[in-house]
Amino acid sequence: MPKKNKSKKTALREERAPLLDDNDDCTPAFKRVLLELFQRFDTNGDKFVDTEELRVFSRTANPDGREFSEDEFEQIREHFDWKEDKGLTLRGWLQMFHTQTRGEEDETWRDLKQLGYDSQLQRIEIARKTKCADLQTQLEKFVDLAGAGDVGAFVAAFSPADYSDAERAEFAEGLQCDGGKKFAQLSAEIKCCASGEGVLEVDDQTSADDSRVIFNFSAPKLLDCMEERPDRSAVFALQEGQWRAEDGWR
């Protein structure tokens, strides 16, 4: 794997779960973590981690937020299983971490710690919130509207600014189907983003021209359909002066 900036401090060595077995293959526990990470950074769910998703991974895994360089991307494409116009496959993702771990296991542990895992490969729950105060205020407003059960007011504030009245009505109707289970699920997910509980990382992409914030989080399992993919991604953008969800809440 391309090298990332390393801390100059030497941490005390603690007892760690093995990452490689006696045959120099990834252990089952390590593979489980790598699968979780692949699903986390495959934010569009297409079974590939593309260039933009790898940039998000690099910013998240690096304490200084550094992204992979173009030379490093070339190394990834050349040495690991990469599908043209799609990205890194799960096989390639495993190859990338396996290669790094065989060469420099401490570097992999630095990644895992930064990505929220402890020395026994268990996920550490840390509340992570957006640094954007205006978005935080809007998220709390969404939570209040959802808690009040006013689906119409919630959809009016939450849905993308370019939605038509018909699209908003369709969105509201879908949330109320099946006894309002989808509304309950969405409400719980927004509460995750607002509270920071269960949020794995927050990618604040704010600039003068474009303001977007991406939340990657473990969704509460209120619906059976969530069991296969508990890690979720949500994007909020500043639209016409107000923070709203981008179309395609996943």
Salt bridges, closest charged atoms under 4 A:
ASP24 OD2 - ARG102 NE 3.01
GLU36 OE2 - ARG32 NH1 3.17
GLU36 OE1 - ARG123 NH2 3.42
GLU52 OE1 - ARG55 NH1 3.45
GLU67 OE1 - ARG55 NE 3.79
GLU67 OE2 - ARG59 NH1 2.37
GLU70 OE2 - ARG55 NH2 3.59
GLU72 OE1 - ARG66 NH1 3.38
GLU74 OE2 - ARG77 NH1 3.12
GLU104 OE1 - LYS3 NZ 2.85
GLU104 OE2 - LYS6 NZ 2.66
GLU104 OE2 - ARG110 NH2 3.76
ASP106 OD1 - ARG13 NH2 3.28
ASP106 OD1 - ARG16 NH1 2.96
GLU107 OE2 - LYS4 NZ 3.87
GLU107 OE1 - ARG110 NH2 3.13
ASP111 OD2 - LYS4 NZ 3.05
GLU189 OE2 - ARG232 NE 3.23
GLU201 OE1 - ARG40 NH1 2.81
ASP203 OD2 - ARG59 NH2 2.59
ASP231 OD2 - ARG123 NH2 3.54
GLU246 OE2 - ARG212 NE 2.96
